[in-house]
Amino acid sequence: AESRKLAQKELPLPAYDYCLKCSHTFNLLDARGAIGVAERASYIGKVRALAKMCAEGYLRQREAMGYPLAVKDPWAKS
């Protein structure tokens, strides 16, 4: 929930931190066998959706800044 709130406020990097915490917690529970097969697929989908929201927010943020430090043409000869 916290990751989603931060992503909606256009704060992709803090949202990604919470997404990583969710992923880590899921992996711990999965390794201990605390999650059933049906629940496992559901949780994977939820964490994936959070990561996607973070990535899309990061791209929007970079685009708004004009992609600073981006290489304009990586194949151009200097």
Jmol script that loads the backbone (N, CA, C; Angstrom):
load data "model"
ATOM      1  N   ALA A   1       0.823  -1.185   0.000  1.00  0.00           N
ATOM      2  CA  ALA A   1       0.000   0.000   0.000  1.00  0.00           C
ATOM      3  C   ALA A   1       0.873   1.258   0.000  1.00  0.00           C
ATOM      4  N   GLU A   2       1.947   1.228   0.774  1.00  0.00           N
ATOM      5  CA  GLU A   2       2.820   2.399   0.875  1.00  0.00           C
ATOM      6  C   GLU A   2       3.515   2.672  -0.455  1.00  0.00           C
ATOM      7  N   SER A   3       3.947   1.622  -1.114  1.00  0.00           N
ATOM      8  CA  SER A   3       4.615   1.770  -2.411  1.00  0.00           C
ATOM      9  C   SER A   3       3.666   2.379  -3.440  1.00  0.00           C
ATOM     10  N   ARG A   4       2.442   1.907  -3.445  1.00  0.00           N
ATOM     11  CA  ARG A   4       1.448   2.417  -4.395  1.00  0.00           C
ATOM     12  C   ARG A   4       1.150   3.895  -4.137  1.00  0.00           C
ATOM     13  N   LYS A   5       1.030   4.280  -2.872  1.00  0.00           N
ATOM     14  CA  LYS A   5       0.759   5.684  -2.525  1.00  0.00           C
ATOM     15  C   LYS A   5       1.890   6.592  -3.003  1.00  0.00           C
ATOM     16  N   LEU A   6       3.126   6.155  -2.778  1.00  0.00           N
ATOM     17  CA  LEU A   6       4.273   6.960  -3.203  1.00  0.00           C
ATOM     18  C   LEU A   6       4.356   7.052  -4.721  1.00  0.00           C
ATOM     19  N   ALA A   7       4.057   5.966  -5.410  1.00  0.00           N
ATOM     20  CA  ALA A   7       4.085   5.980  -6.873  1.00  0.00           C
ATOM     21  C   ALA A   7       3.020   6.929  -7.419  1.00  0.00           C
ATOM     22  N   GLN A   8       1.862   6.960  -6.778  1.00  0.00           N
ATOM     23  CA  GLN A   8       0.798   7.862  -7.222  1.00  0.00           C
ATOM     24  C   GLN A   8       1.145   9.321  -6.953  1.00  0.00           C
ATOM     25  N   LYS A   9       2.017   9.574  -5.985  1.00  0.00           N
ATOM     26  CA  LYS A   9       2.467  10.939  -5.694  1.00  0.00           C
ATOM     27  C   LYS A   9       3.683  11.313  -6.533  1.00  0.00           C
ATOM     28  N   GLU A  10       3.987  10.497  -7.535  1.00  0.00           N
ATOM     29  CA  GLU A  10       5.130  10.726  -8.438  1.00  0.00           C
ATOM     30  C   GLU A  10       6.461  10.746  -7.678  1.00  0.00           C
ATOM     31  N   LEU A  11       6.627   9.806  -6.770  1.00  0.00           N
ATOM     32  CA  LEU A  11       7.883   9.609  -6.042  1.00  0.00           C
ATOM     33  C   LEU A  11       8.366   8.182  -6.326  1.00  0.00           C
ATOM     34  N   PRO A  12       8.916   7.952  -7.528  1.00  0.00           N
ATOM     35  CA  PRO A  12       9.213   6.580  -7.942  1.00  0.00           C
ATOM     36  C   PRO A  12      10.335   5.894  -7.166  1.00  0.00           C
ATOM     37  N   LEU A  13      11.361   6.612  -6.755  1.00  0.00           N
ATOM     38  CA  LEU A  13      12.472   5.951  -6.064  1.00  0.00           C
ATOM     39  C   LEU A  13      12.099   5.499  -4.645  1.00  0.00           C
ATOM     40  N   PRO A  14      11.433   6.335  -3.837  1.00  0.00           N
ATOM     41  CA  PRO A  14      10.968   5.818  -2.542  1.00  0.00           C
ATOM     42  C   PRO A  14       9.946   4.681  -2.714  1.00  0.00           C
ATOM     43  N   ALA A  15       9.117   4.785  -3.743  1.00  0.00           N
ATOM     44  CA  ALA A  15       8.149   3.720  -4.009  1.00  0.00           C
ATOM     45  C   ALA A  15       8.868   2.422  -4.347  1.00  0.00           C
ATOM     46  N   TYR A  16       9.965   2.524  -5.084  1.00  0.00           N
ATOM     47  CA  TYR A  16      10.738   1.337  -5.450  1.00  0.00           C
ATOM     48  C   TYR A  16      11.380   0.704  -4.216  1.00  0.00           C
ATOM     49  N   ASP A  17      11.810   1.525  -3.263  1.00  0.00           N
ATOM     50  CA  ASP A  17      12.355   0.985  -2.008  1.00  0.00           C
ATOM     51  C   ASP A  17      11.324   0.092  -1.317  1.00  0.00           C
ATOM     52  N   TYR A  18      10.095   0.564  -1.237  1.00  0.00           N
ATOM     53  CA  TYR A  18       9.046  -0.238  -0.614  1.00  0.00           C
ATOM     54  C   TYR A  18       8.712  -1.463  -1.460  1.00  0.00           C
ATOM     55  N   CYS A  19       8.802  -1.334  -2.757  1.00  0.00           N
ATOM     56  CA  CYS A  19       8.570  -2.474  -3.642  1.00  0.00           C
ATOM     57  C   CYS A  19       9.611  -3.565  -3.377  1.00  0.00           C
ATOM     58  N   LEU A  20      10.865  -3.160  -3.196  1.00  0.00           N
ATOM     59  CA  LEU A  20      11.922  -4.126  -2.884  1.00  0.00           C
ATOM     60  C   LEU A  20      11.669  -4.804  -1.537  1.00  0.00           C
ATOM     61  N   LYS A  21      11.171  -4.045  -0.568  1.00  0.00           N
ATOM     62  CA  LYS A  21      10.844  -4.637   0.729  1.00  0.00           C
ATOM     63  C   LYS A  21       9.730  -5.668   0.583  1.00  0.00           C
ATOM     64  N   CYS A  22       8.736  -5.350  -0.238  1.00  0.00           N
ATOM     65  CA  CYS A  22       7.647  -6.299  -0.488  1.00  0.00           C
ATOM     66  C   CYS A  22       8.177  -7.566  -1.142  1.00  0.00           C
ATOM     67  N   SER A  23       9.038  -7.400  -2.122  1.00  0.00           N
ATOM     68  CA  SER A  23       9.608  -8.542  -2.823  1.00  0.00           C
ATOM     69  C   SER A  23      10.433  -9.407  -1.874  1.00  0.00           C
ATOM     70  N   HIS A  24      11.224  -8.778  -1.025  1.00  0.00           N
ATOM     71  CA  HIS A  24      12.051  -9.516  -0.073  1.00  0.00           C
ATOM     72  C   HIS A  24      11.184 -10.291   0.920  1.00  0.00           C
ATOM     73  N   THR A  25      10.153  -9.637   1.433  1.00  0.00           N
ATOM     74  CA  THR A  25       9.249 -10.298   2.372  1.00  0.00           C
ATOM     75  C   THR A  25       8.559 -11.479   1.710  1.00  0.00           C
ATOM     76  N   PHE A  26       8.123 -11.299   0.474  1.00  0.00           N
ATOM     77  CA  PHE A  26       7.511 -12.399  -0.265  1.00  0.00           C
ATOM     78  C   PHE A  26       8.490 -13.561  -0.402  1.00  0.00           C
ATOM     79  N   ASN A  27       9.742 -13.269  -0.761  1.00  0.00           N
ATOM     80  CA  ASN A  27      10.734 -14.331  -0.926  1.00  0.00           C
ATOM     81  C   ASN A  27      10.987 -15.076   0.381  1.00  0.00           C
ATOM     82  N   LEU A  28      11.012 -14.362   1.498  1.00  0.00           N
ATOM     83  CA  LEU A  28      11.190 -15.016   2.796  1.00  0.00           C
ATOM     84  C   LEU A  28      10.026 -15.960   3.099  1.00  0.00           C
ATOM     85  N   LEU A  29       8.815 -15.473   2.897  1.00  0.00           N
ATOM     86  CA  LEU A  29       7.640 -16.303   3.157  1.00  0.00           C
ATOM     87  C   LEU A  29       7.582 -17.497   2.213  1.00  0.00           C
ATOM     88  N   ASP A  30       7.929 -17.273   0.962  1.00  0.00           N
ATOM     89  CA  ASP A  30       7.912 -18.349  -0.026  1.00  0.00           C
ATOM     90  C   ASP A  30       8.952 -19.417   0.309  1.00  0.00           C
ATOM     91  N   ALA A  31      10.138 -18.996   0.728  1.00  0.00           N
ATOM     92  CA  ALA A  31      11.201 -19.945   1.065  1.00  0.00           C
ATOM     93  C   ALA A  31      10.828 -20.794   2.279  1.00  0.00           C
ATOM     94  N   ARG A  32      10.039 -20.241   3.163  1.00  0.00           N
ATOM     95  CA  ARG A  32       9.623 -20.980   4.362  1.00  0.00           C
ATOM     96  C   ARG A  32       8.378 -21.819   4.126  1.00  0.00           C
ATOM     97  N   GLY A  33       7.826 -21.739   2.928  1.00  0.00           N
ATOM     98  CA  GLY A  33       6.647 -22.533   2.606  1.00  0.00           C
ATOM     99  C   GLY A  33       5.373 -21.994   3.229  1.00  0.00           C
ATOM    100  N   ALA A  34       5.355 -20.735   3.575  1.00  0.00           N
ATOM    101  CA  ALA A  34       4.195 -20.135   4.229  1.00  0.00           C
ATOM    102  C   ALA A  34       3.132 -19.667   3.240  1.00  0.00           C
ATOM    103  N   ILE A  35       3.437 -19.736   1.953  1.00  0.00           N
ATOM    104  CA  ILE A  35       2.506 -19.265   0.925  1.00  0.00           C
ATOM    105  C   ILE A  35       2.106 -20.447   0.047  1.00  0.00           C
ATOM    106  N   GLY A  36       0.807 -20.596  -0.166  1.00  0.00           N
ATOM    107  CA  GLY A  36       0.309 -21.659  -1.025  1.00  0.00           C
ATOM    108  C   GLY A  36       0.535 -21.343  -2.492  1.00  0.00           C
ATOM    109  N   VAL A  37       0.299 -22.336  -3.340  1.00  0.00           N
ATOM    110  CA  VAL A  37       0.551 -22.188  -4.776  1.00  0.00           C
ATOM    111  C   VAL A  37      -0.338 -21.109  -5.386  1.00  0.00           C
ATOM    112  N   ALA A  38      -1.610 -21.096  -5.042  1.00  0.00           N
ATOM    113  CA  ALA A  38      -2.528 -20.100  -5.608  1.00  0.00           C
ATOM    114  C   ALA A  38      -2.175 -18.694  -5.111  1.00  0.00           C
ATOM    115  N   GLU A  39      -1.848 -18.594  -3.823  1.00  0.00           N
ATOM    116  CA  GLU A  39      -1.473 -17.289  -3.272  1.00  0.00           C
ATOM    117  C   GLU A  39      -0.171 -16.792  -3.886  1.00  0.00           C
ATOM    118  N   ARG A  40       0.734 -17.720  -4.167  1.00  0.00           N
ATOM    119  CA  ARG A  40       2.048 -17.363  -4.710  1.00  0.00           C
ATOM    120  C   ARG A  40       1.902 -16.584  -6.018  1.00  0.00           C
ATOM    121  N   ALA A  41       1.089 -17.094  -6.919  1.00  0.00           N
ATOM    122  CA  ALA A  41       0.878 -16.425  -8.207  1.00  0.00           C
ATOM    123  C   ALA A  41       0.268 -15.039  -8.008  1.00  0.00           C
ATOM    124  N   SER A  42      -0.643 -14.935  -7.064  1.00  0.00           N
ATOM    125  CA  SER A  42      -1.281 -13.647  -6.785  1.00  0.00           C
ATOM    126  C   SER A  42      -0.270 -12.631  -6.261  1.00  0.00           C
ATOM    127  N   TYR A  43       0.564 -13.057  -5.316  1.00  0.00           N
ATOM    128  CA  TYR A  43       1.569 -12.148  -4.747  1.00  0.00           C
ATOM    129  C   TYR A  43       2.612 -11.740  -5.779  1.00  0.00           C
ATOM    130  N   ILE A  44       3.016 -12.672  -6.623  1.00  0.00           N
ATOM    131  CA  ILE A  44       3.983 -12.337  -7.679  1.00  0.00           C
ATOM    132  C   ILE A  44       3.395 -11.262  -8.586  1.00  0.00           C
ATOM    133  N   GLY A  45       2.127 -11.403  -8.936  1.00  0.00           N
ATOM    134  CA  GLY A  45       1.461 -10.407  -9.773  1.00  0.00           C
ATOM    135  C   GLY A  45       1.387  -9.041  -9.110  1.00  0.00           C
ATOM    136  N   LYS A  46       1.131  -9.023  -7.811  1.00  0.00           N
ATOM    137  CA  LYS A  46       1.047  -7.755  -7.086  1.00  0.00           C
ATOM    138  C   LYS A  46       2.403  -7.055  -7.028  1.00  0.00           C
ATOM    139  N   VAL A  47       3.460  -7.813  -6.730  1.00  0.00           N
ATOM    140  CA  VAL A  47       4.797  -7.217  -6.664  1.00  0.00           C
ATOM    141  C   VAL A  47       5.220  -6.745  -8.051  1.00  0.00           C
ATOM    142  N   ARG A  48       4.876  -7.510  -9.063  1.00  0.00           N
ATOM    143  CA  ARG A  48       5.206  -7.121 -10.444  1.00  0.00           C
ATOM    144  C   ARG A  48       4.496  -5.824 -10.821  1.00  0.00           C
ATOM    145  N   ALA A  49       3.235  -5.690 -10.436  1.00  0.00           N
ATOM    146  CA  ALA A  49       2.486  -4.463 -10.731  1.00  0.00           C
ATOM    147  C   ALA A  49       3.107  -3.262 -10.013  1.00  0.00           C
ATOM    148  N   LEU A  50       3.562  -3.458  -8.768  1.00  0.00           N
ATOM    149  CA  LEU A  50       4.225  -2.370  -8.042  1.00  0.00           C
ATOM    150  C   LEU A  50       5.506  -1.949  -8.748  1.00  0.00           C
ATOM    151  N   ALA A  51       6.296  -2.930  -9.168  1.00  0.00           N
ATOM    152  CA  ALA A  51       7.555  -2.622  -9.857  1.00  0.00           C
ATOM    153  C   ALA A  51       7.288  -1.885 -11.166  1.00  0.00           C
ATOM    154  N   LYS A  52       6.232  -2.277 -11.856  1.00  0.00           N
ATOM    155  CA  LYS A  52       5.885  -1.620 -13.119  1.00  0.00           C
ATOM    156  C   LYS A  52       5.476  -0.164 -12.877  1.00  0.00           C
ATOM    157  N   MET A  53       4.698   0.077 -11.822  1.00  0.00           N
ATOM    158  CA  MET A  53       4.307   1.452 -11.490  1.00  0.00           C
ATOM    159  C   MET A  53       5.533   2.311 -11.185  1.00  0.00           C
ATOM    160  N   CYS A  54       6.481   1.742 -10.469  1.00  0.00           N
ATOM    161  CA  CYS A  54       7.710   2.477 -10.127  1.00  0.00           C
ATOM    162  C   CYS A  54       8.511   2.800 -11.382  1.00  0.00           C
ATOM    163  N   ALA A  55       8.651   1.826 -12.269  1.00  0.00           N
ATOM    164  CA  ALA A  55       9.425   2.033 -13.495  1.00  0.00           C
ATOM    165  C   ALA A  55       8.773   3.077 -14.394  1.00  0.00           C
ATOM    166  N   GLU A  56       7.458   3.009 -14.527  1.00  0.00           N
ATOM    167  CA  GLU A  56       6.756   3.992 -15.356  1.00  0.00           C
ATOM    168  C   GLU A  56       6.889   5.395 -14.762  1.00  0.00           C
ATOM    169  N   GLY A  57       6.796   5.501 -13.444  1.00  0.00           N
ATOM    170  CA  GLY A  57       6.962   6.798 -12.786  1.00  0.00           C
ATOM    171  C   GLY A  57       8.362   7.350 -12.975  1.00  0.00           C
ATOM    172  N   TYR A  58       9.354   6.472 -12.912  1.00  0.00           N
ATOM    173  CA  TYR A  58      10.740   6.897 -13.113  1.00  0.00           C
ATOM    174  C   TYR A  58      10.940   7.410 -14.538  1.00  0.00           C
ATOM    175  N   LEU A  59      10.381   6.711 -15.511  1.00  0.00           N
ATOM    176  CA  LEU A  59      10.495   7.165 -16.904  1.00  0.00           C
ATOM    177  C   LEU A  59       9.807   8.510 -17.112  1.00  0.00           C
ATOM    178  N   ARG A  60       8.631   8.694 -16.503  1.00  0.00           N
ATOM    179  CA  ARG A  60       7.944   9.989 -16.617  1.00  0.00           C
ATOM    180  C   ARG A  60       8.792  11.101 -15.999  1.00  0.00           C
ATOM    181  N   GLN A  61       9.401  10.813 -14.864  1.00  0.00           N
ATOM    182  CA  GLN A  61      10.242  11.800 -14.189  1.00  0.00           C
ATOM    183  C   GLN A  61      11.454  12.157 -15.044  1.00  0.00           C
ATOM    184  N   ARG A  62      12.108  11.179 -15.631  1.00  0.00           N
ATOM    185  CA  ARG A  62      13.270  11.424 -16.480  1.00  0.00           C
ATOM    186  C   ARG A  62      12.866  12.199 -17.735  1.00  0.00           C
ATOM    187  N   GLU A  63      11.716  11.863 -18.301  1.00  0.00           N
ATOM    188  CA  GLU A  63      11.240  12.567 -19.494  1.00  0.00           C
ATOM    189  C   GLU A  63      10.961  14.036 -19.171  1.00  0.00           C
ATOM    190  N   ALA A  64      10.358  14.293 -18.004  1.00  0.00           N
ATOM    191  CA  ALA A  64      10.055  15.670 -17.603  1.00  0.00           C
ATOM    192  C   ALA A  64      11.326  16.495 -17.426  1.00  0.00           C
ATOM    193  N   MET A  65      12.421  15.841 -17.061  1.00  0.00           N
ATOM    194  CA  MET A  65      13.697  16.537 -16.888  1.00  0.00           C
ATOM    195  C   MET A  65      14.476  16.647 -18.196  1.00  0.00           C
ATOM    196  N   GLY A  66      13.936  16.097 -19.267  1.00  0.00           N
ATOM    197  CA  GLY A  66      14.619  16.157 -20.555  1.00  0.00           C
ATOM    198  C   GLY A  66      15.737  15.131 -20.686  1.00  0.00           C
ATOM    199  N   TYR A  67      15.620  14.032 -19.953  1.00  0.00           N
ATOM    200  CA  TYR A  67      16.609  12.948 -19.980  1.00  0.00           C
ATOM    201  C   TYR A  67      18.033  13.462 -19.773  1.00  0.00           C
ATOM    202  N   PRO A  68      18.331  14.061 -18.621  1.00  0.00           N
ATOM    203  CA  PRO A  68      19.699  14.553 -18.390  1.00  0.00           C
ATOM    204  C   PRO A  68      20.705  13.407 -18.391  1.00  0.00           C
ATOM    205  N   LEU A  69      21.889  13.703 -18.885  1.00  0.00           N
ATOM    206  CA  LEU A  69      23.003  12.759 -18.981  1.00  0.00           C
ATOM    207  C   LEU A  69      22.760  11.618 -19.961  1.00  0.00           C
ATOM    208  N   ALA A  70      21.685  11.692 -20.722  1.00  0.00           N
ATOM    209  CA  ALA A  70      21.421  10.654 -21.711  1.00  0.00           C
ATOM    210  C   ALA A  70      22.274  10.902 -22.950  1.00  0.00           C
ATOM    211  N   VAL A  71      22.728   9.837 -23.551  1.00  0.00           N
ATOM    212  CA  VAL A  71      23.509   9.936 -24.781  1.00  0.00           C
ATOM    213  C   VAL A  71      22.526  10.144 -25.922  1.00  0.00           C
ATOM    214  N   LYS A  72      22.717  11.213 -26.682  1.00  0.00           N
ATOM    215  CA  LYS A  72      21.777  11.531 -27.761  1.00  0.00           C
ATOM    216  C   LYS A  72      21.838  10.492 -28.878  1.00  0.00           C
ATOM    217  N   ASP A  73      23.034  10.202 -29.351  1.00  0.00           N
ATOM    218  CA  ASP A  73      23.205   9.216 -30.414  1.00  0.00           C
ATOM    219  C   ASP A  73      24.414   8.350 -30.052  1.00  0.00           C
ATOM    220  N   PRO A  74      24.162   7.156 -29.512  1.00  0.00           N
ATOM    221  CA  PRO A  74      25.286   6.338 -29.055  1.00  0.00           C
ATOM    222  C   PRO A  74      26.202   5.875 -30.185  1.00  0.00           C
ATOM    223  N   TRP A  75      25.742   5.940 -31.422  1.00  0.00           N
ATOM    224  CA  TRP A  75      26.533   5.463 -32.557  1.00  0.00           C
ATOM    225  C   TRP A  75      27.280   6.585 -33.267  1.00  0.00           C
ATOM    226  N   ALA A  76      27.063   7.818 -32.833  1.00  0.00           N
ATOM    227  CA  ALA A  76      27.739   8.955 -33.472  1.00  0.00           C
ATOM    228  C   ALA A  76      29.230   8.931 -33.129  1.00  0.00           C
ATOM    229  N   LYS A  77      30.038   9.281 -34.110  1.00  0.00           N
ATOM    230  CA  LYS A  77      31.486   9.315 -33.895  1.00  0.00           C
ATOM    231  C   LYS A  77      31.874  10.669 -33.317  1.00  0.00           C
ATOM    232  N   SER A  78      32.736  10.644 -32.325  1.00  0.00           N
ATOM    233  CA  SER A  78      33.162  11.886 -31.669  1.00  0.00           C
ATOM    234  C   SER A  78      34.276  12.551 -32.426  1.00  0.00           C
TER     235      SER A  78
END
end "model"
wireframe off; spacefill off
backbone 0.3
color backbone group
